[in-house]
Amino acid sequence: MIRSALLLILAVSVAGAGVVYKTPVDVEPAVYMGVDGSDVLVGFNLQALVETGVFVDGFGAASEFRIPGAGFVGIDGSPDLPAYRCMVLVGNTGDYRLEVVSEETSVLGLFDIAARQPSPTRDGTTFPYRQNPEVYGNSAFFPGEAVTLESISILRDLRVAWVRFNPVRYNPVTGETIITTEASVRLVATGSPGENELVRAVSGITPEFLPFYEEVLGFDPTGMNTIDGSYLVIGTEASIALCQDLIDWKAEKGYDIQYGIVPTIGNTSGAIDAWIENAFNTWPNPPLYLLICGSNTSVPAPMSGSTAHDNLYGVIGTSTSVPSIHLGRICNQDTDDLAYQTWKIRTYESDPYMPAVSWFQNAISIGSTDFQDPAHSWEYAQIFMASGMSVDYFCSQGGMSPTISGISASVNAGAALISYIGHGDVQYWVTSGFSNTDVAALTNGKMLPWINSIACYNCAYIDNYCFGEAWMNEGSVTAPKGAVGFMGATTSSPVGQTDSLAEYTFRGYFEDEIWHMGAAVDYGKLKVEQFYGFGGAQSNNNMHLVFGCPETDIFCTTSPLPALTASHSEYIHAPGSFTVTVTSAGSPLQGVLVGAAQDGTYLDGAYTDASGVATLTVPTPPSPVNPVTITATYHNRVPYRGSANPITGIEGGDTGSIEPFWMGSPAPNPFSSSTSIPFGLSEAGPVRIEIFDMAGRIVRTLFSGDSTGGSHSVSWNGDDGDGVPLAGGIYLIRIQSGGVSATRPCVLLR
């Protein structure tokens, strides 16, 4: 039903800004009204509408309507109109169509409204004015209905309908403009197959995605199980071996590690993407995080022309650019880079650097003077300060002068977070000129920031040594520097979408407790799609990626960090349950991830309840004698690391195939005098243990001969076997037995 009633018009339609409509009482813009059989009912309300007089090159004077805090219809070439876009929970299968049940609509007046133009890019590219002649030559209201069903897509554990409320509709021929202040709709299940059906059996919801799901109308977590996904590692055998130290740490934290070996899973981006989709749809524990080990030569990126779109590997299905799998790439120029980066990330997480002078509460915000960058860079600084952070603000409008020396001094003094918004290029920030060379000159040591860079080309890693790579790769294990993670664009980035990406990445982290780097960035991408729609968000979201580990929990607080403590038995009866109680500052802490692993092999992981108790279900470990590592991690806490000794029993049934040997992680690692390498054989046989440098040369043979079955260890003192000390750096330890081999990295300090 459409009512033509007089509305409370608060401002006449003349050039200049004014409030056109405001509801007399606060209302929710979108309301879930329940289900009717298989149908879903939703209501929409217009809170406020403002009109501004603007001048558009190629069109002339025009009226611009906006809903404060909301988005746009977002179709280039069609009238530039406001919209409120939301996600609505629908069934896992089947098609839906939208019916408008009722609406409150009235004539607003006669206006000239220009066509929406592509967002300008930060490299200065401009486009001539364009409008769709089919729309502007048609005497009909655009959009045709007050509410539009745009698409249905997958958001991790949910299938959602993207529904757009169009409170302003415009006839381009007559100029007549109408306003809809209320509407109710029905999503009708048609009984036909639908797009992006969620085919996997969902056994629970992913805790990491709860802030995402809170944006979905109709979502109710009451009574639902929670279950983490797996941690998927994709790379060649060689690139994964160089990242193994970090991968083992993720297993110790409590993540189920799965591998995709290139080229076994495919040697093209299309084949790899199809393999990931199949893993998501068929694995009992589908991937939650995806770590790509190596550059494009190791794991090819999805491409759009010459531009890498890694984001597509995390997107499940079509009609969305919001990932269901958080993704990061560890990119390298040579083999040293992979082992060094993974050492940096593991050390940052497992052994937080806490000097006498606190640095975890320091942030840096850098803004250019173009577009709305001064306002946005200050807005980001305010978000940081609202959470108790101290901010060095660099902007020629209202802040310190953004110079290379000033930024270097702030980074070297210690910063947990750096935000940049402005122009950029492959190897530098235009505002300040800070470049790869300046990254190499830093002396910030283990005070490694998370960097969110809104700039063109900073992560253009195809055939380049880009700026983001420099922040991750410069330095060494003896003189670390740079960053622990870097988010940036692989090509020329748009104005508008990037502003929202940065804002909601930060709001997700500081306000919604989305503490993992990849998840915070993906939350920002979700908000971009809410504001701009799939068409307006797709390019922006696909071009932005994370260098580093997507699961990395960023420290942003005062230091020293409080430490987690845990109590548990010194013995694990395996297979069986194992209870760990975790406290912080003497009080139980809920939501702590507790993991059990043996020599890098994941056994189980669980979260603590309100009493601080986590109950693990531990299978029979690979070794009956080696200790099981017990690890507890939580945001802004020093991790707990302990161990328990396995007591194994035998259960009936087929035990499956037995690996000929296992290899543990070197300990200590890094080391300066000696390190021990644990290994074990299922039965007596020949063993060869060798040390390689990063050039692939054998520098030491530790053992070559027959060994008995059972657990063993060998030691290496860092020399070449003739008593000559080797240079400090990263080395690879390889064990071969029974026709197979395993490799672990280790770091020798000199």
C-alpha positions in Angstrom: 0.0 0.0 0.0 1.3 3.4 -1.0 0.1 6.5 0.9 0.4 10.0 -0.5 0.4 12.0 2.7 1.9 15.3 3.5 5.1 14.9 5.5 6.9 17.1 7.9 9.3 18.9 5.5 11.8 20.7 7.6 13.6 22.6 4.8 12.6 23.8 1.4 14.3 22.4 -1.7 16.8 25.1 -2.5 20.5 25.1 -3.0 22.5 24.8 0.2 22.4 22.2 3.0 19.4 21.5 5.0 17.5 18.8 6.9 14.7 17.6 4.6 13.2 15.1 6.9 13.7 13.9 10.5 11.6 11.5 12.4 10.1 13.0 15.6 11.3 10.0 17.7 14.3 7.8 17.4 13.7 4.7 15.2 15.7 1.8 14.1 16.6 2.0 10.4 15.9 -1.7 9.8 13.9 -4.1 12.0 13.6 -7.8 11.8 9.9 -8.6 12.1 10.2 -12.4 12.2 9.3 -15.3 9.9 6.1 -16.4 8.4 6.6 -20.0 7.4 9.7 -19.9 5.1 9.3 -16.2 4.4 11.2 -13.4 6.3 9.6 -10.1 7.3 11.6 -6.9 7.6 10.7 -3.2 8.2 12.6 0.0 7.3 12.4 3.5 8.7 14.0 6.7 7.5 15.6 8.4 10.4 16.7 11.6 8.7 17.4 13.0 5.2 19.6 16.0 4.3 19.9 17.9 1.0 23.0 19.8 -0.2 23.4 22.0 -3.2 26.4 20.9 -5.2 28.0 21.7 -8.6 28.9 18.7 -10.7 31.3 19.1 -13.7 29.5 18.1 -16.8 26.1 18.4 -15.2 25.9 21.7 -13.4 24.0 22.6 -10.2 22.4 19.7 -8.5 20.8 18.5 -5.3 22.6 15.8 -3.3 20.5 13.8 -0.8 22.1 11.8 2.0 21.1 9.8 5.0 23.5 10.7 7.9 25.7 7.7 8.6 24.3 5.5 5.8 25.3 4.6 2.3 24.3 5.0 -1.4 22.5 3.2 -4.1 26.0 3.2 -5.7 25.3 2.5 -9.4 27.7 4.5 -11.5 25.9 6.5 -14.2 22.5 6.3 -12.4 21.1 9.0 -10.1 23.3 9.5 -7.1 20.8 8.7 -4.3 21.1 7.6 -0.6 20.3 4.1 0.6 20.3 2.0 3.7 21.7 -1.5 3.0 21.5 -4.4 5.4 22.0 -8.1 5.6 19.0 -10.4 6.4 19.4 -14.0 7.5 17.7 -16.4 5.1 17.6 -20.2 4.7 20.8 -22.1 3.7 19.1 -23.1 0.4 16.5 -21.9 -2.0 15.7 -18.8 -4.0 13.9 -15.7 -2.6 12.0 -12.8 -4.1 11.1 -9.5 -2.4 7.6 -8.2 -2.0 6.9 -4.7 -0.7 4.0 -5.1 1.8 3.5 -1.5 2.7 5.2 1.9 2.4 4.7 5.5 3.5 5.6 7.6 0.4 5.0 11.2 -0.6 6.2 13.7 -3.1 9.3 15.6 -2.1 9.5 18.1 -5.0 11.2 18.8 -8.2 15.0 18.5 -8.2 18.0 18.1 -10.5 20.0 15.1 -9.4 23.3 14.2 -11.1 24.5 10.7 -11.9 26.8 8.9 -9.5 30.4 8.9 -10.8 33.2 6.4 -10.2 35.1 7.3 -7.0 38.2 9.4 -7.7 41.4 7.5 -7.1 44.3 8.6 -4.9 46.7 8.8 -7.7 44.8 11.7 -9.1 43.0 9.9 -12.0 39.8 11.7 -13.0 37.0 10.7 -15.2 34.6 12.7 -17.5 31.0 13.0 -16.3 29.0 10.0 -17.4 25.4 9.1 -17.1 23.3 6.1 -18.2 21.1 7.3 -21.1 18.7 4.4 -20.6 18.0 5.7 -17.0 18.1 9.4 -17.7 16.0 9.1 -20.8 13.3 7.0 -19.1 10.4 8.8 -17.4 10.2 6.4 -14.5 11.3 6.5 -10.9 14.8 5.3 -10.2 15.0 2.9 -8.3 11.8 1.3 -9.3 10.8 0.2 -5.8 11.3 1.5 -2.3 13.2 -1.7 -1.3 15.4 -3.8 -3.5 16.8 -7.4 -3.0 20.3 -7.0 -4.4 21.8 -10.5 -3.9 22.2 -13.5 -1.6 25.7 -14.4 -0.5 27.6 -16.4 2.1 29.0 -14.9 5.2 31.0 -17.7 6.8 28.4 -19.7 8.8 25.4 -17.8 7.5 23.6 -17.2 4.2 22.4 -13.6 4.0 20.2 -11.5 1.7 21.5 -8.0 0.9 18.5 -5.8 1.0 18.6 -2.1 0.1 16.1 0.6 1.4 15.7 3.4 -1.2 14.0 6.3 0.7 14.5 8.7 -2.2 13.4 7.9 -5.8 13.9 10.2 -8.8 12.4 10.6 -12.2 15.2 12.0 -14.4 12.9 13.2 -17.1 10.4 15.2 -15.0 12.7 15.9 -12.0 9.9 14.6 -9.7 11.4 13.2 -6.5 9.5 11.1 -3.9 10.4 10.2 -0.3 9.6 6.9 1.5 9.8 7.2 5.3 8.6 3.7 6.2 8.4 0.4 4.4 7.8 -3.3 5.2 8.8 -6.1 3.0 8.5 -9.9 2.7 11.3 -12.1 1.5 9.4 -14.9 -0.2 10.9 -18.3 -0.5 10.1 -19.4 -4.1 10.9 -23.1 -3.7 13.4 -22.9 -6.6 17.2 -23.3 -6.3 18.9 -20.1 -5.2 22.3 -18.4 -5.6 25.2 -19.2 -3.2 23.5 -22.0 -1.3 25.3 -22.9 1.9 26.0 -26.6 1.2 28.2 -27.5 4.1 26.7 -28.8 7.4 27.2 -26.0 9.9 27.9 -27.5 13.3 28.4 -24.2 15.1 29.2 -20.5 14.7 32.7 -19.1 14.5 33.3 -16.8 17.5 35.7 -14.6 15.5 32.7 -13.7 13.2 30.2 -12.7 16.0 30.7 -9.0 15.4 30.0 -9.6 11.7 26.9 -11.6 12.5 25.6 -8.9 14.8 25.1 -6.8 11.6 22.7 -9.5 10.3 19.0 -9.0 10.9 17.5 -12.2 12.3 20.7 -13.6 13.7 20.4 -15.0 17.3 23.3 -16.9 18.8 21.3 -18.2 21.7 21.9 -21.9 22.1 24.3 -22.2 19.2 27.6 -24.1 19.6 30.8 -22.2 18.9 33.6 -23.7 16.9 36.8 -22.3 15.5 37.8 -23.1 12.0 41.2 -24.5 11.0 44.3 -22.6 10.1 45.1 -23.3 6.4 48.7 -22.9 5.1 49.2 -22.8 1.4 52.6 -22.7 -0.3 55.2 -24.9 -1.9 57.0 -27.5 0.2 60.0 -25.2 0.3 58.2 -22.0 1.2 56.1 -23.8 3.9 59.3 -25.2 5.5 60.7 -21.7 5.8 57.5 -20.6 7.7 57.3 -23.8 9.8 58.3 -22.1 13.1 55.3 -19.7 12.9 53.0 -22.6 11.8 54.1 -24.7 14.8 53.3 -21.7 17.1 49.8 -21.5 15.7 49.4 -25.2 16.4 50.6 -24.6 20.0 48.1 -21.8 20.4 45.3 -24.2 19.6 44.6 -24.0 15.9 44.1 -27.1 13.8 46.7 -26.7 11.1 45.9 -27.9 7.5 48.1 -27.6 4.4 47.6 -27.0 0.8 50.8 -27.8 -1.2 51.3 -26.1 -4.5 51.3 -27.5 -7.2 49.5 -30.6 -5.7 46.3 -28.5 -5.2 46.8 -26.7 -8.5 49.3 -24.3 -10.1 46.9 -21.6 -11.2 44.9 -19.2 -9.1 41.7 -20.6 -10.4 42.6 -24.1 -9.4 43.8 -23.0 -6.0 40.6 -21.0 -5.4 38.4 -24.0 -6.4 40.4 -26.1 -3.9 39.8 -23.6 -1.1 36.1 -23.4 -1.9 35.9 -27.2 -1.8 37.8 -27.3 1.6 35.3 -24.7 3.0 32.3 -26.7 1.8 33.4 -30.2 2.7 35.9 -30.1 5.6 34.4 -30.8 9.0 36.5 -27.9 10.3 36.6 -25.4 7.4 39.4 -22.9 7.1 39.1 -19.7 9.3 42.6 -18.3 8.6 44.6 -18.7 5.4 48.4 -18.0 5.5 50.0 -17.8 2.0 53.7 -18.6 2.2 55.7 -16.9 -0.5 55.3 -14.5 -3.4 53.3 -14.9 -6.6 56.0 -17.2 -7.9 55.2 -19.7 -5.1 51.4 -19.2 -4.8 49.9 -17.4 -7.8 47.5 -14.6 -6.9 44.1 -14.1 -8.5 44.6 -11.3 -11.0 42.6 -8.5 -12.5 44.9 -7.4 -15.4 48.2 -6.8 -13.7 46.7 -6.3 -10.2 46.8 -9.0 -7.5 43.4 -9.7 -5.8 44.4 -12.0 -3.0 41.1 -11.2 -1.2 39.3 -13.5 -3.6 40.9 -16.5 -2.0 39.0 -15.7 1.2 35.6 -15.0 -0.4 33.3 -17.9 -0.6 30.7 -17.9 -3.4 29.8 -14.9 -5.5 28.0 -11.5 -5.2 30.2 -10.4 -2.3 33.7 -9.1 -1.6 33.6 -9.8 2.1 35.9 -12.8 3.0 34.6 -15.8 5.0 38.3 -16.8 5.5 40.8 -14.2 6.9 43.8 -14.1 4.7 47.4 -12.9 4.9 50.5 -13.4 2.7 54.1 -13.6 3.8 55.8 -12.2 0.7 59.5 -12.6 0.0 62.2 -11.4 -2.3 64.6 -14.3 -1.3 64.5 -17.3 1.0 65.8 -15.3 4.0 62.7 -13.2 4.0 60.2 -16.0 4.8 62.1 -17.3 7.8 62.8 -13.8 9.1 59.3 -12.6 8.9 57.8 -15.7 10.5 60.4 -15.4 13.3 59.4 -11.8 13.8 55.7 -12.6 14.0 56.2 -15.6 16.3 58.5 -13.6 18.6 56.1 -10.7 18.7 53.2 -13.0 19.8 54.9 -15.5 22.0 57.4 -13.3 23.8 56.1 -9.7 23.8 58.9 -7.1 24.0 58.6 -5.1 27.1 61.4 -2.6 27.7 61.5 -0.2 30.6 59.8 2.5 28.5 56.2 1.5 27.5 55.4 1.5 23.8 52.2 -0.6 23.3 50.0 2.4 24.0 51.7 4.6 21.3 50.1 5.2 17.9 51.0 7.3 14.8 48.5 8.9 12.5 49.7 10.5 9.2 47.4 12.4 6.8 47.8 14.2 3.6 46.1 17.5 2.9 44.1 16.3 -0.2 40.5 15.1 -0.3 39.1 14.7 3.3 42.4 13.2 4.5 43.0 15.8 7.2 39.6 15.1 8.7 39.9 11.4 8.4 43.4 11.1 9.8 42.3 13.2 12.8 39.2 11.0 13.2 41.4 7.9 13.3 43.6 9.6 15.9 40.5 10.3 18.0 39.5 6.6 17.9 43.0 5.7 19.2 42.9 8.3 21.9 39.4 7.3 23.0 41.0 3.9 23.8 43.7 5.5 25.9 46.5 5.6 23.3 49.0 8.4 22.9 49.1 9.6 19.3 51.8 11.3 17.3 49.7 13.2 14.7 51.4 14.2 11.5 49.5 16.4 9.1 50.3 19.8 7.7 46.7 20.9 8.6 46.7 20.8 12.4 49.4 18.4 13.2 53.2 18.0 13.2 54.9 18.4 9.9 55.1 15.0 8.2 58.8 14.7 7.6 61.0 11.6 7.2 63.0 12.5 10.2 59.9 13.1 12.4 58.2 9.9 11.4 61.4 7.8 11.8 61.9 9.2 15.3 58.3 8.3 16.3 58.7 4.8 14.9 62.1 4.2 16.5 60.7 5.4 19.9 58.1 2.6 19.7 54.6 2.5 18.2 52.0 -0.3 18.3 49.9 1.1 15.4 50.5 3.3 12.4 47.8 4.8 10.3 48.5 6.5 7.0 46.0 8.1 4.6 47.1 10.0 1.5 48.9 9.5 -1.8 51.3 6.6 -2.2 53.3 4.7 -4.7 55.0 1.3 -5.0 57.9 2.2 -2.7 56.8 5.2 -0.6 54.2 7.4 1.0 53.9 10.7 -1.0 53.1 12.7 2.2 56.6 12.8 3.8 58.4 10.9 1.0 59.0 8.0 3.5 60.3 5.2 1.4 61.8 1.7 1.3 65.2 3.3 2.0 63.9 4.9 5.2 62.4 1.7 6.4 65.8 0.0 6.0 67.3 2.8 8.1 64.9 2.3 11.1 66.2 1.1 14.5 62.9 0.2 16.1 64.1 -3.3 17.0 61.3 -5.5 18.4 58.9 -2.6 18.8 57.0 -3.7 15.7 53.8 -1.8 14.7 50.7 -2.9 12.8 50.4 -0.6 9.8 47.2 0.3 8.0 48.1 2.3 4.9 45.4 3.9 2.8 47.5 4.8 -0.3 47.9 3.7 -3.9 50.2 0.8 -4.8 51.9 0.3 -1.4 51.3 -3.5 -1.7 51.9 -3.9 -5.4 54.1 -6.9 -4.9 53.8 -8.4 -8.4 57.3 -7.8 -10.0 58.1 -5.2 -7.4 59.8 -4.9 -4.0 56.9 -2.8 -2.7 56.6 -0.6 0.4 54.6 -3.1 2.4 57.2 -5.8 1.7 60.0 -3.5 2.9 58.3 -3.0 6.3 58.0 -6.7 6.6 61.4 -7.8 5.2 63.9 -5.3 6.2 66.1 -6.2 9.2 67.4 -9.5 10.5 67.0 -11.8 13.6 70.0 -10.0 15.2 68.7 -6.5 14.2 64.9 -6.7 13.7 63.0 -3.6 12.5 60.0 -2.6 10.5 56.5 -3.9 11.2 54.6 -7.1 12.3 51.9 -6.6 9.7 51.0 -4.2 6.9 47.6 -3.6 5.1 47.7 -1.8 1.8 46.5 -1.7 -1.8 47.9 -3.5 -4.8 46.9 -0.8 -7.2 45.4 2.7 -7.3 42.9 3.0 -4.5 39.6 4.9 -4.5 38.6 7.8 -2.3 35.6 7.1 -0.2 35.7 3.4 0.1 39.2 3.5 1.6 38.1 6.1 4.2 35.4 3.7 5.4 37.8 0.7 5.2 40.2 2.4 7.6 37.6 3.8 9.9 35.8 0.5 10.5 39.0 -1.5 10.7 39.9 0.6 13.6 36.4 0.7 15.1 36.2 -3.1 14.8 39.5 -3.4 16.7 39.0 -0.8 19.4 35.2 -0.8 19.8 34.0 -4.3 18.8 36.9 -6.4 20.1 38.0 -7.7 16.7 41.6 -8.1 17.8 43.1 -10.2 15.0 44.6 -8.2 12.2 43.0 -10.0 9.3 39.6 -10.1 11.0 39.7 -6.3 11.7 40.5 -5.5 8.1 37.7 -7.8 6.9 35.2 -6.1 9.2 36.2 -2.9 7.5 35.5 -4.5 4.1 32.1 -5.6 5.4 31.2 -2.0 6.2 32.4 -0.8 2.8 30.0 -3.2 1.2 27.2 -2.0 3.4 27.8 1.6 2.4 28.7 1.1 -1.3 27.1 -2.2 -2.3 28.9 -5.1 -4.0 29.5 -3.1 -7.2 31.0 -0.2 -5.4 33.0 -2.2 -2.9 34.3 -5.1 -5.0 37.4 -3.5 -6.5 38.4 -1.7 -3.3 38.0 -4.8 -1.1 39.9 -7.1 -3.6 42.9 -4.8 -4.0 43.5 -4.5 -0.2 45.5 -7.3 1.5 47.4 -8.1 4.6 51.1 -8.8 4.6 51.7 -11.0 7.7 49.7 -13.5 9.6 45.9 -12.8 9.6 45.5 -14.3 13.1 48.1 -12.0 14.8 46.5 -10.4 17.8 47.8 -6.8 18.0 49.0 -5.4 21.3 47.6 -2.0 22.0 47.6 -1.1 25.7 49.9 0.1 28.4 52.8 -2.1 29.2 54.1 -4.1 31.0 51.4 -6.6 29.8 49.8 -8.7 32.6 50.8 -12.3 32.3 48.4 -15.3 32.0 48.9 -18.0 34.6 47.5 -21.5 34.3 47.1 -24.6 36.5 46.9 -28.1 35.2 48.1 -31.6 35.9 51.7 -32.4 35.0 50.4 -35.5 33.2 48.1 -36.0 30.2 46.2 -39.2 29.9 45.8 -39.6 26.2 43.5 -40.2 24.6 41.3 -38.4 27.1 40.2 -35.0 28.5 42.6 -32.5 30.0 41.5 -29.5 32.1 43.3 -26.2 32.3 42.4 -23.2 34.5 43.6 -19.8 33.4 43.8 -16.6 35.5 45.0 -13.1 35.0 45.9 -10.9 37.9 44.5 -13.6 40.2 41.0 -13.7 38.6 39.6 -16.3 36.1 39.5 -15.1 32.5 36.9 -16.1 30.0 37.6 -16.5 26.3 41.3 -17.6 26.6 42.4 -19.9 23.8 44.2 -22.9 25.3 46.1 -25.2 23.0 47.8 -28.6 23.3 50.5 -29.6 20.8 53.5 -31.9 20.7 56.5 -30.9 18.6 54.4 -28.7 16.4 51.6 -31.2 16.0 48.2 -29.8 17.0 46.3 -32.0 19.5 43.4 -29.8 20.5 42.3 -26.3 21.4 39.4 -24.9 23.5 38.3 -21.6 25.1 38.0 -21.0 28.8 34.5 -20.5 30.3 33.4 -17.9 32.9 35.3 -19.9 35.5 38.5 -19.7 33.5 38.4 -23.4 32.7 39.1 -25.0 29.3 38.6 -28.7 28.7 40.7 -30.2 26.0 40.0 -33.6 24.3 43.5 -34.9 23.6 44.2 -37.7 21.2 47.1 -40.1 21.4 50.2 -37.8 20.7 52.8 -38.7 18.0 55.4 -39.5 20.7 54.6 -41.4 23.9 57.5 -39.7 25.8 57.9 -36.2 24.5 56.2 -33.5 26.6 53.0 -31.9 25.4 53.1 -28.1 25.2 50.2 -26.3 26.9 49.7 -22.7 25.7 47.2 -20.1 26.7 46.7 -16.8 24.8 44.5 -13.8 25.2 44.4 -10.2 24.0 46.9 -7.9 25.6 48.3 -10.6 27.8 51.7 -12.3 28.0 51.0 -15.9 26.9 51.3 -18.9 29.3 53.5 -21.7 28.1 53.8 -24.9 30.1 53.9 -28.6 29.5 52.5 -31.9 30.6 53.9 -35.4 30.2 51.8 -37.9 28.2 50.5 -41.2 29.6 49.2 -43.1 26.6 46.7 -45.9 26.5 45.6 -48.2 23.7 42.0 -48.1 22.4 40.6 -50.8 20.2 40.2 -50.4 16.4 42.4 -49.6 13.5 45.1 -47.1 14.4 45.7 -46.2 10.8 49.1 -45.8 9.1 52.1 -45.0 11.2 54.5 -42.3 10.1 58.1 -43.6 9.7 59.4 -40.7 11.9 58.5 -37.4 13.5 60.6 -34.3 14.0 60.1 -31.7 16.7 61.1 -28.1 16.9 64.6 -27.1 17.8 65.0 -25.8 21.3 66.1 -23.3 22.2 65.3 -21.3 19.1 66.9 -18.8 18.5 70.1 -20.1 20.1 73.7 -18.9 20.6 75.6 -21.9 22.1 73.6 -25.1 21.4 70.2 -26.3 20.3 68.6 -29.7 20.6 66.5 -31.3 17.8 64.0 -34.0 19.0 63.0 -36.7 16.6 61.6 -40.2 16.8 61.4 -43.4 14.6 58.5 -45.8 14.5 61.0 -48.6 14.0 64.8 -49.0 13.6 66.2 -47.7 10.3 68.6 -45.3 8.6 68.5 -41.6 9.5 70.3 -38.6 8.0 70.2 -35.2 9.7 71.7 -32.3 7.8 72.0 -28.5 8.3 71.6 -26.2 5.3 72.2 -22.5 4.9 69.7 -20.3 3.1 71.5 -20.8 -0.2 70.7 -24.5 0.0 74.3 -25.6 0.8 74.9 -28.4 3.3 77.0 -26.8 6.1 76.9 -29.7 8.6 75.9 -33.3 8.7 74.8 -34.0 12.3 74.1 -37.7 11.9 74.1 -40.3 9.2 73.5 -44.0 10.0 71.2 -46.5 11.6 69.1 -45.6 14.7 66.9 -47.6 16.9 63.1 -47.0 17.1 61.7 -44.6 19.7 62.5 -41.0 20.7 65.9 -39.4 20.3 67.5 -36.0 20.0 70.7 -34.5 18.5 72.4 -31.3 19.4 74.1 -28.7 17.3 76.5 -26.1 18.6 76.4 -23.9 15.6 79.7 -25.0 14.0 80.5 -26.7 10.7 81.7 -30.0 12.2 85.3 -29.0 12.1 85.1 -26.7 15.0 84.6 -23.5 12.8 81.7 -21.4 14.1 79.2 -20.5 11.4 77.9 -17.0 10.9 74.7 -15.9 12.6 71.5 -16.3 10.6 68.7 -18.7 9.6 69.5 -22.3 9.0 67.4 -25.3 8.0 67.6 -28.6 9.7 66.5 -31.6 7.6 65.8 -35.2 8.7 65.4 -38.0 6.2 64.2 -41.5 7.0 62.1 -44.1 5.4 62.0 -42.3 2.1 60.5 -39.1 3.5 61.9 -35.9 5.0 61.0 -33.0 7.3 62.6 -29.6 7.7 62.6 -27.1 10.5 64.2 -23.6 10.6 66.4 -22.4 13.4 68.1 -19.1 14.1 71.8 -18.9 15.2 72.7 -15.8 17.1 76.2 -14.4 17.0 
